[in-house]
Amino acid sequence: MQELLTSLFRDELQVEVPSPEVDLFETGILDSLKIAELLNCLEARFGAHISLDDLELDNLRSIARIMQFLRDRTSTGQEVA
């Protein structure tokens, strides 16, 4: 999943993420526009509907956190929210 997310950032969002632990907000990789693009890409690529009402930005802070967020939601059979 890490490679899929890394390629999503590279190919869809046109940004390079140096490592899965890099803070995407502190480095400026994710801003409000990129967050919206990322949510659309996650839904398209992983079939994960992420409700904006339930969205916690800490879940998007790094590729590692995004991976864990997606794993937690899909392993429990919950809707990604």
C-alpha positions as CSV (number, residue, x, y, z in Angstrom):
1,M,0.0,0.0,0.0
2,Q,2.9,2.4,0.7
3,E,4.0,2.2,-3.0
4,L,0.4,2.8,-4.1
5,L,0.2,5.9,-2.0
6,T,3.6,7.1,-3.0
7,S,2.7,6.8,-6.6
8,L,-0.7,8.5,-6.0
9,F,1.2,11.5,-4.6
10,R,3.7,11.5,-7.5
11,D,1.4,10.8,-10.4
12,E,-1.9,12.3,-9.3
13,L,-0.9,15.2,-7.1
14,Q,2.4,15.8,-8.8
15,V,4.4,16.0,-5.5
16,E,7.3,13.9,-4.3
17,V,7.2,12.7,-0.7
18,P,10.7,11.9,0.6
19,S,9.6,9.3,3.1
20,P,6.4,7.8,4.5
21,E,7.0,9.6,7.9
22,V,7.3,13.1,6.5
23,D,4.7,15.5,7.9
24,L,2.8,16.5,4.8
25,F,1.4,19.7,6.5
26,E,4.6,21.0,8.1
27,T,6.5,20.6,4.8
28,G,3.7,22.3,2.8
29,I,3.2,19.2,0.6
30,L,-0.5,19.2,1.5
31,D,-2.5,22.4,1.5
32,S,-6.3,22.9,1.4
33,L,-6.4,22.3,-2.4
34,K,-4.2,19.2,-2.3
35,I,-6.3,17.8,0.6
36,A,-9.4,17.9,-1.6
37,E,-7.5,16.3,-4.5
38,L,-6.1,13.7,-2.2
39,L,-9.5,12.7,-0.9
40,N,-10.8,12.4,-4.4
41,C,-7.8,10.2,-5.4
42,L,-8.2,8.0,-2.3
43,E,-11.8,7.4,-3.2
44,A,-11.0,6.7,-6.8
45,R,-8.0,4.4,-6.2
46,F,-9.1,2.6,-3.0
47,G,-12.9,2.9,-3.2
48,A,-12.7,4.7,0.2
49,H,-15.4,7.2,0.8
50,I,-14.2,9.7,3.3
51,S,-16.8,11.9,4.9
52,L,-15.7,15.5,5.4
53,D,-17.9,15.6,8.5
54,D,-15.8,12.8,10.1
55,L,-12.4,13.7,8.7
56,E,-9.5,14.2,11.1
57,L,-6.6,15.9,9.5
58,D,-4.1,13.9,11.7
59,N,-5.1,10.8,9.7
60,L,-3.6,12.6,6.6
61,R,-0.5,13.9,8.3
62,S,1.9,11.4,6.6
63,I,1.8,8.5,4.1
64,A,2.2,6.2,7.1
65,R,-0.8,7.6,8.9
66,I,-2.9,7.5,5.7
67,M,-1.9,3.8,5.3
68,Q,-2.9,3.0,8.9
69,F,-6.2,5.0,8.5
70,L,-7.2,3.0,5.4
71,R,-6.1,-0.3,7.0
72,D,-8.1,0.4,10.2
73,R,-11.2,1.2,8.3
74,T,-11.1,-1.6,5.7
75,S,-10.1,-4.3,8.2
76,T,-13.1,-3.5,10.4
77,G,-15.5,-3.4,7.5
78,Q,-16.4,0.2,8.3
79,E,-16.9,2.9,5.8
80,V,-13.8,5.1,5.6
81,A,-14.8,8.2,7.4
